[in-house]
């Protein structure tokens, strides 16, 4: 597997370490998962789909909590 060296800010490293801890994986695995998820979201939006976030209440999404996200701005 090819190696890649990157520079990350302290803030991004902290987030990466938190993700790794929460998932019980290494920072390398957490970074790989994050890249794969970002790629999937990008594919979906390029295909014309929208990414929505919302709260569940009683197993249903509260319509008042729905919020769209432009992943290019995240």
Helices and strands as residue ranges (DSSP letters): H 10-23, H 27-46, E 51-53, E 56-57, E 60-61, G 63-65, E 67-69, G 71-73
